[in-house]
Amino acid sequence: MTIRVLLADDHRVITDGLRAMIDGHEDLKVVAIATNGAEAVRRARDTKPDVVVIDQAMPEMNGTEAAQLIRSRREETRVVILSMHSSTEYVKRALRAGANGYVLKASAGDELVAAIRAVHNGRRYLSATLADGLLDRLFDDEEDPVSRLSIRERQVLKLLAEGHPVVRIAEKLSLGRKTVETYRERLMEKLQLTDLPALVKFALKQGIIPLE
């Protein structure tokens, strides 16, 4: 049986390389490509792949947010996050959102193929280079502050942290300006933040936006 894969990355050279590698295995086939998180959600709905491989740092919607939507709409579709970040917060948030695997870009090669096969068979997969004992720390009792936010609140948080003005956020999310301002106030209250620089610092620390 061939495992049908949707590949999502905003860099063409990466998708071309990964596609060639994946299609080089008889039991794997890339059936769709997406260049941003929102497109990945739509293509997953339309093509119904067995496994979605998605870059964490995607435009429009990051890999973790996309994974949550993909898995909520079609549980049988498995998701592997491809990321350059190995911190506990990134991995924890991805798995809590419904991702089944987390592979570091530095070791993508054959490890990605192993991850695709593993999650398709109902197992979780983490890159071997992640710190020993990481799994034991993923679901500790300490609450992840981002887990208190709704998907829409996370979207507004990400766009604010990226520097988008309220009017632009309203346009991108098809919301009214006052609605976005309400979301902003609610975010500040929930996260106990006082101003925009504090929000940006929080977003960087929690992996909402990449440190580049």
N, C-alpha and C positions, 0 to 999 in steps of 0.2 A: 504494500500500500504506500502511495506517495504522500508525503506530508506537504500540504499546501501552505506556503509562507507569504505573508505580506511584509515587505521591507520598507521602513520609514526612516529617512534621514534627509536633511536639507542640503547635503553636499553630494553632488553628482559623482565625484570621483570615488567617494566611499560606497555609495549604493552600487556603482558599477563593479567595484572590487568584491563586495560582499555577495552580490548576485552571482558573479562568476564562480565564487567559491561554493556557494550553496547549491547552485545548479550542477556543479561538478560531482555531486553525490546522487546516485541513482534513486534514492528514497526521498529526496528533497526537491521541491520545485517552487521558485518564486513566481507567484501568480499576480502580484500587484505591487506597485511602488507608490509611496506618498512622500511629499516634500515638506509637510508641516503636520503638527499634531491634529488639527481639526480635519485635515484631509485624511489622515490615517483612520480616524473614527468613521468617517463616511465610507472610505474604501473597505474597511473591515465589515461594515454593515452590508455593503453591496456584494462583496466577493466571498464573504464567509470563510476566511482562511482558517486553517487548523492552528497556526501560530503566527503571532505578530511580533516582529523584531523592530523595536523603535528606539531611536536615540533619545536620551533624556533631555538634552538641550535643543528642543525644537521650537521654531517660531509658532505663533498663534496659540499653541497649547503645548505644554511640555509633556514628556513621555509618561510621567506619573499620572498627570491629569487625564491623558488620553487612555492610559491603561484602565483607569477607574471606569470611564465611560464605556470602553469596549467590553470589559468584563461584566458590567451591569446590564448591558444589552444582549450579550451572547456569552453565557458562562462557559460554554464548551470551547470557545476560542481562548487559547493560552497566549500569554504575553511575556516576552523577554525584553527587559530594559538593557540597552547598550549605553554605557556611561564611562566618562573619564574620572568620575568621583568614587572614592572608596570609603567615604566617611559613613559612620553608623546611621546618621540621620537620613542620608540619601537612600540607603538600602532599606532602612526601616519603613520610610514613607512609601517607597515603591511597593514593598510586599503588603503593607497595610492597604494600599489602594487596589490590590488585586493582582499585581504582577506575579508571575510564577517563577521568573528567573531574573538574575541580575549579573550581567557579564561586563567586565572592565574592557574598555577599548584596547588597552595595552596588550591584552591577551585574547583578542577576539578570535583570530584564526580558527583552529580546529575546536577550540573550546566553545565557540558559538554553535557549531554543528552539534556538539555534545549536549549543549543547553537546549537546543530545539528538540532533539530526540527525547531528552529527559522530561521536559514539560509536556510534550505530546503524550507521553506515557503516564502522566499524572503525578510526576514528581516535581519538587522544587530544585532549582539549580542556582548556585552562587559560584562566582569565579574562585578558583583554587587559591589565588593570590590574596584574597581577602583575609584579614587577620583571623588567627585561630580564636575560636570561642565567640565569633561574631553572632552566630545563630542564637547562642544562649542569652545574648544581651538585647536581641531585637524586640522582644515583647516583655520588657520589664514593666514595673508598675509606674514608672515616671511618665506622666502624660505628655504627649507631643503637642505643643501649643497649636500647631497647624491643624491637628485633628479636630479642633473645636470649630473650625471654619467650614462653611458650606462650599460646594464647588464654585458657585458664583462669587463668593467672598474671596476665594483663592485666586480666581481670575482677575478680580479688581485689584487685589493685593499685588499680583505680578505686574500688571500694567502700570499701577502707580509707582512701583519700585523701578520700573524701566524708564520712568520719566514722562509718561504720557499724561497730558492734561485731562481734566474731567470731561470736557466736551468730546475729545477724541475717544476716550474710553466708552462714553455713552454711545457713540457711533459704532464702534467695533462690536459692542455687546448688544446693540439694539435696545438700549435702555434710555430712560429720560435722564437729564442732567441731575435733577433733584434725587432720583433714585441712586445714582452713582455716589452722590455726596452723602446720602444716608448710609450706603455700604461703607464708605470711607470712615465715617464717624463710628460705625459699629465695629469696624476693624480695629481702630485705635483703642476703643473701649475694651474689646475682648482680649487684645494682645497687650494692653496696658502700655501703649506707646503715646508719646506726647507730640511728635512732629514728624514731618516727612523724612528728614535724615535718619531718624530712629527707625522708621519703617523700612528704609532702604537697607540699613545695617542688619535689621532683623531678617529681611528677605535673603540677603547674602549668606548670613549665618545658617539659615535653615535650608538653603539650597533651592529657594524659589526662583532666584535668578543666578546665573553663573558668574563667578568671579573671573573676569577676563582682562 
